[in-house]
Structure formats: C-alpha cells, structure tokens
Amino acid sequence: MILLNPREYTHLYPDKRSREIMLKTIEWFEKRGKQQLKADDHARTFYTDFIEFQKTEGIFATLLTPSEYGDGKTRWDTWRNCGFNEILAFYGLAYWYTWQVSILGLGPIWMSNNEEAKRKAAKLLKEGSVFALGLSERAHGADIYSTEMTLTPKGDGAYVANGSKYYIGNANVAPMVSTFGKMADSGDYVFFVADYRNRGYDCVQNVCNSQNYVGEYALKDYPVSEADVLAQGREAWDCCLNTVNVGKFNLGWASIGICTHAFYEAINHAANRRLYGMYVTDFAHVQRMFVDAYTRLVAMKLFALRAADYMRVASLEDRRYLLYNTLVKMKVTLQGEEVINLLWDVIAAKGFEKDMYFEMAARDIRALPKLEGTVHVNLALVAKFILNYFFNPGKFPAVPKMDVAQNDDFLFQQGPTRGLGKVQFHDYSAAFDSYDLPNVRIFKEQVAAFKDLLGQATPDKAQRENTDFAMTVSDLFALVVYGQLILENAKIYKLDDATIDQIFDFMVRDYSAFALQLHNKPSSTPKQMEFCQQMIRKPSVDEKRYQRVWKTVHAQKDAYEMNP
C-alpha cells in the first residue's frame, strides 16, 4: 500500500532519527486517542500540548533547521518533511497548521543575509518555538503589491513599524514573525521580524472560529532595529515569492493526510454495515465511488512525491519545480475535495457525526485549495509554462527518487523570481510512451488534440486575457503534467498496471469534462471546438481490471482505526 497506515508505518528513511520522529508523533496522537482529538476540535482548544510535545522531542528544530545552523543532527530535508506533513494532517489540520506557518515564517529568515537573525531562529527552534509569516492584510488579502504595513527610519539603524496583518497563523505565540511591508520613505519592499511579546505588538483576534490561531495583529510604533531587518527592495520581494514556493507545496500533503484517514473511516463503516440485506460495499455505485476515491488518492500521493524529487534537484538551471509544486498546491488540493465528496456520498449522514474524524475532514478539506494563493492564482501561474512545456523541451538528466539524507540548500537560494516563461522541461511524452495501457493511450490522444489546438487554433489575445477562458486552458494543461509525473512515479514505486489504468480512467473523464467546458465557452472558435470534440472521450472499460482494483480497496476494511 502506498497510502499511510499508522498501524504499519512502512515509510523508509536513510537515518534512524527521521523514523524515530515519525513513530513518536504517531504514538503521541494514538495515545491521546480520537475522543480527545475530537473534544479539542469541538472546544477549539489551542494545541499547546502539541507544541510542548514537539519542543520536548526537538522535532521542529530537527526538521526545520538547515544543516549550517544546526548541531550536526539537523537538516531541511523535503523528503522527510513530506512524511511529517502527511502524518500531522492525518490526525488533524490544526496540528499541521502550526507546522506549516512555521515553515512560512522561517522562509524569509533562512533566505536572508541576516546572520544574526538566522542564529536567533536556530536558537529559538532548539528551545521549541514556532514561527509566523505576516504577509496578508485585511483590505488586500494576498495582494502584496498593495501592502500598507510601513517601516519608517528613525536614524542610527532604528525604525518604527506601523500597520496590521490578517490571517496570520501562530501570530499569538511566535517570537519571530517575518513581516512584509514597505519602507515609508522610498516605498521599497521590506521584510523584518516582530516579536508577539514586545511593546507595540497587538494580537487583535483570532479571525477564524477554529482550533488553530489565525491571527490579526497590529504594529503601532513598533520598534525595529537593524538586526531585525531581513531584506529590502527586490531581495524582499523575491524572499516573499520564494517562501510561498516552498510553503504552498505542503498544502497538497495536508490534503493527502486528511483524505487517507477519511478513507479508512469510510471503508470501515461501509464494509461493516448492512442495508436491505446487503453490505453497503456490495452496491455497484458504492464500489464505483470507492474505486474512484482510492485511485484519485493514490494519484495525489504519487504526484506529490514526484514533485518533491524535482524540488530536491532544483537549481538556477533547473526550475521545473516551479510548475510541479504549484500543481501540488492547486491540483492535489482540488482532488482532495473530490475524494472527500465521493467518500461522503457513501457514508452520508455518518459524516456529520461528532465522534467521526470525517466531520473534521469534510470541513477542513475545503480550506486547502483556498489558502496560500487561491486555485485561480495558481492556474494563472501555470499558464506561463505552457509554451515551453509543449513546444520547447530541454535536456535534463534523469531524476531518481530523492530520498537521500541531505539539506535542500537551493530552496533558500532560489534567486530572482523573474523569467518563468523561460523555464524549460524534459519531454513529457517519454512518460506516456513508457506505458502501453488502454486508458493511458486514450489520454495520450486527448493530449495530442490539445497540443494541436494550441498550435493550430491558438487562443488569441482576447481569449488569453479572459481569465474564464484561460483558466480552462490551464486546467487542461495541468492534467497533462499531473498524468506525466504520476506515470514517472508509478515506475519508481512499481505500481501495478490495473491501478495505473484505473487512475487514467478518471483522468480521461476529467479531461473530457474540461474539454467540454472549453468547447462551450462563449468565445471558443469553430476550429477550437473541433479540437475539443476530439478530446471528449470515453475511458476503456475492463471489468477484470476494475474488480482487481476494487478488491485492493475492499481489503483495506479494518486495516486502520484510530485508538478511542
């Protein structure tokens, strides 16, 4: 099984400490049990106990301190951070959240040239602290161009900060809040750190009715020294975007963790419940929904794991990760919603019950496509890569599974954020040509028709500037990249052909749905509509293949249930 099962944790790491962290985290949650998990969620109890646990075990310090600033036992290792992401979300989004916003808060610090701030962050991590990123504002959301936070020079390396930030995780407990603003005199962008304990820092409120603290904080003549300034000008802007590049990737992993726990609950309930003289899982429509949910979830994890490989080999010459991690944020989180919808249609009213993990999953899964840049923002971003992806491939060495124990230095040395349209990719067709399966072949034909549309019925300037039209084009493109990396990783993880072809059953259907949307856009031309019609296809039907996958799904009955 490629899916996480805490009862049989098989994820392999090259060092003992990494596995120890994962097992201790699983043990902590299982000892607390589901009853306490749900009670804390319903009471919206802040997760001080979890923060204390990670402090005692030195978990954030081990995982989030780059080797250069650690004690010889730390590293920022995307491979193992993915595993930790998944475990935290498996037990609850609130626990994942404090980890995630610490990653975001640390980004501008580790990317800066401020050695004093870096040493301070390393010390605070060792002491068990969490971190925060002050980026969004109430009036502007994530429109960082319009930030109103200001830093005013007072002479002799002293400044005062004024303004407020909104939707800021850990704003109530972070001794280093990486805060984005503008210099009051020049209008240049700036990053500086603030401490929730200091004079002039007002933690106004938790803006969400939730267990996690999603804060609004205001700085009022808040004193800032030169030692608190992380970056200015273009460097601050690049720190901002590059931090998001690192952090938004984690949201896909949160979806994977949530969906996996919900899947176990759903199959346990349905496979053990009898209605009308039959087990619920004997109904054909229930089997279909479970097979669809399972294959979508396996695809989510295959894609996210492969995207991590490309993040770990990235360099200034190889920036393919900018497309792939965007899709982990956008595509994987959307697929997470689809998985929960399918499972919820099976378990129905059970999904509302207060003692079910599913109650949390159904609520929290909605958040992930909408945070760290909405789906719409990320769809607009991936459009920048379409031309080179299809028509100007580059040559790159093969990328293996990147599970080596090494620090991911480049993530904090990403450099300028310009030139996305110049990023090249390896030839996507190699992944599709490596499989001779019916639905993979149909999908290849759909992709070929899409490429012909781009080359022979190219969207004009008005269509490209129409976000409604352009986003559907991006959806079609995203599915191609999604399928490519799924197939690359299916080879690495030796996934069976039946599951692969069943994954491409839903991929063919999804591609057809987006093609129909594009066909029906008001501005679609007759030539474009002709290519869209070629993309609308029915998947290959194979009952034996389907039943093999269904047996795999049904075999997960009672494989995992959280301790009470």
NORFEN-V827501 format. One record per backbone hydrogen bond with DSSP energy under -1.0 kcal/mol. NH is the residue of the N-H (numbers start at 1). CO is the residue of the C=O. Records with the same first field share a line. If there is no record, write none. Layout:
# NORFEN-V827501
NH=CO ; CO
This chain:
# NORFEN-V827501
8=5
19=15
20=16
21=17
22=18
23=19
24=20
25=21
26=22
27=23
28=24
29=25
30=26
31=27
32=28
33=29
34=563
37=33
38=34
39=35
40=36
41=37
42=38
43=39
45=40
48=46
51=47
52=48
53=49
54=50
55=51
56=52
57=53
59=54
62=58
63=59
64=60
69=66
70=67
75=62
81=77
82=78
83=79
84=80
85=81
86=82
87=83
88=84
89=85
90=86
91=87
92=88
96=92
97=93
98=94
100=96
101=97
103=99
104=100
105=101
106=102
107=103
110=106
111=107
115=113
118=114
119=115
120=116
121=117
122=118
123=119
124=120
125=121
126=122
127=123
128=125
129=124
132=176
134=178
135=133
137=141
141=137
143=140
144=142
146=143
147=144
150=162
151=182
152=160
154=158
158=155
159=224
160=152
161=222
162=150
163=219
165=217
166=136
168=215
170=213
171=168
173=170
174=170
177=194
178=132
179=192
180=134
181=190
182=149
183=188
184=151
187=183
190=181
191=231
192=179
193=228
194=177
196=174
198=195
201=198
202=218
204=202 ; 216
205=216
207=214
210=208
215=168
216=205
217=165
218=202
219=163
220=200
222=161
224=159
228=225
229=226
230=191
231=191
233=189
235=232
237=233
238=234
239=235
240=236
241=237
242=238
243=239
244=240
245=241
246=242
247=243
248=244
250=247
251=248
254=250
255=251
256=252
257=253
258=254
259=255
260=256
261=257
262=258
263=259
264=260
265=261
266=262
267=263
268=264
269=265
270=266
271=267
275=278
278=275
280=273
282=279
283=280
287=283
288=284
289=285
290=286
291=287
292=288
293=289
294=290
295=291
296=292
297=293
298=294
299=295
300=296
301=297
302=298
303=299
304=300
305=301
306=302
307=303
308=304
309=305
310=306
311=307
312=308
315=318
322=319
323=320
324=320
325=321
327=323
328=324
329=325
330=326
331=327
332=327
334=330
335=331
336=332
337=333
338=334
339=335
340=336
341=337
342=338
343=339
344=340
345=341
347=343
348=344
350=347
351=348
352=349
353=350
356=353
360=357
361=357
362=358
364=360
365=361
367=364
370=367
378=374
379=375
380=376
381=377
382=378
383=379
384=381
385=382
386=383
389=385
390=386
391=387
392=388
394=425
403=401
406=404
408=76
409=407
412=409
413=410
422=419
423=420
430=427
433=429
435=432
441=437
442=438
443=439
444=440
445=441
446=442
447=443
448=444
449=445
450=446
451=447
452=448
453=449
454=450
455=451
456=452
457=453
464=460
465=461
470=466
471=467
473=469
474=470
475=471
476=472
477=473
478=474
479=475
480=476
481=477
482=478
483=479
484=480
485=481
486=482
487=483
488=484
489=485
490=486
491=487
492=488
493=489
495=490
500=496
501=497
502=498
503=499
504=500
506=502
507=503
508=504
509=505
510=506
511=507
512=508
513=509
514=510
515=511
516=512
517=513
518=514
519=515
520=516
521=518
524=521
529=525
530=526
531=527
532=528
533=529
534=530
535=531
546=542
547=543
548=544
549=545
550=546
551=547
552=548
553=549
554=550
555=551
556=553
557=554
559=556
